[in-house]
Amino acid sequence: MSIVITVLLVCTGLTAGVIARIAFRLAQTDGASRAVAWGAAGAAAVATITDVCTIAGALDLAHGHPSAGRIALSVITVAIAFALAFFAYDVTRPTVAPAGGAPAPGLSKPKRLASAATAFTSTFVVLALILPLIN
């Protein structure tokens, strides 16, 4: 195992821990019980590891420097993931009230962030599924 992979795995583990802590606190802020908050933290950690490892696999870091095509595929995937996450966050907001009416309720901010994170990670899951087809 190369030093790049080792450093990547250590940094991914540390990042997953930080993101899990943030997800735990957001879930508790939203009124979730400790058990549900732990579930959110675990899901966030797994999603972080999935995202980073999928990109590392797409770049084929285990075999040295990535090719230009693999770098382009990774950049396009990350751009699509951010666009879908923004779209998911935007769609779940409260809607504007019609003239004289009350606005339709939207999701709370932690739930909106969770739906954005789900859309982001789903993009990487799709990449992992199609990657063997394009190799």
WOMORA-V347287 format. One record per backbone hydrogen bond with DSSP energy under -0.5 kcal/mol. CO is the residue of the C=O (numbers start at 1). NH is the residue of the N-H. E is the energy in kcal/mol with one decimal. If there is no record, write none. Layout:
BEGIN
<<CO | NH | E> <CO | NH | E>>
END
This chain:
BEGIN
<<2 | 6 | -2.0> <3 | 7 | -2.7> <4 | 8 | -2.4> <5 | 9 | -2.5> <6 | 10 | -2.2> <7 | 11 | -2.7> <8 | 12 | -2.3> <9 | 13 | -2.3> <10 | 14 | -2.2> <11 | 15 | -2.6> <12 | 16 | -2.7> <13 | 17 | -1.8> <14 | 18 | -2.0> <15 | 19 | -2.7> <16 | 20 | -2.2> <17 | 21 | -1.9> <18 | 22 | -2.1> <19 | 23 | -2.6> <20 | 24 | -2.4> <21 | 25 | -2.3> <22 | 26 | -2.6> <23 | 27 | -2.3> <24 | 28 | -2.1> <25 | 29 | -2.4> <26 | 30 | -1.6> <27 | 32 | -2.4> <28 | 31 | -1.5> <33 | 37 | -2.6> <34 | 38 | -2.5> <35 | 39 | -1.7> <36 | 40 | -2.2> <37 | 41 | -2.2> <38 | 42 | -2.5> <39 | 43 | -2.4> <40 | 44 | -2.2> <41 | 45 | -2.2> <42 | 46 | -2.4> <43 | 47 | -2.3> <44 | 48 | -2.1> <45 | 49 | -2.3> <46 | 50 | -2.6> <47 | 51 | -2.6> <48 | 52 | -2.3> <49 | 53 | -2.5> <50 | 54 | -2.2> <51 | 55 | -2.0> <52 | 56 | -2.4> <53 | 57 | -2.3> <54 | 58 | -2.5> <55 | 59 | -2.4> <56 | 60 | -0.7> <56 | 61 | -1.8> <60 | 63 | -1.5> <61 | 64 | -1.3> <67 | 71 | -2.0> <68 | 72 | -2.5> <69 | 73 | -2.3> <70 | 74 | -2.1> <71 | 75 | -2.5> <72 | 76 | -2.6> <73 | 77 | -2.2> <74 | 78 | -2.4> <75 | 79 | -2.3> <76 | 80 | -2.5> <77 | 81 | -2.5> <78 | 82 | -2.5> <79 | 83 | -2.2> <80 | 84 | -2.7> <81 | 85 | -2.4> <82 | 86 | -2.5> <83 | 87 | -2.4> <84 | 88 | -2.6> <85 | 89 | -2.4> <86 | 90 | -2.6> <87 | 91 | -2.6> <88 | 92 | -1.2> <90 | 93 | -1.3> <92 | 107 | -2.1> <98 | 101 | -2.7> <104 | 95 | -1.1> <108 | 112 | -2.5> <109 | 113 | -2.6> <110 | 114 | -2.0> <111 | 115 | -2.1> <112 | 116 | -2.0> <113 | 117 | -2.5> <114 | 118 | -2.2> <115 | 119 | -2.0> <116 | 120 | -2.3> <117 | 121 | -2.7> <118 | 122 | -2.4> <119 | 123 | -1.3> <120 | 124 | -0.9> <121 | 125 | -1.9> <122 | 126 | -2.2> <123 | 127 | -2.0> <124 | 128 | -2.3> <125 | 129 | -1.6> <126 | 130 | -2.2> <127 | 131 | -2.1> <128 | 132 | -0.6> <130 | 133 | -0.8> <130 | 134 | -1.2> <131 | 134 | -0.6> <131 | 135 | -0.8>>
END
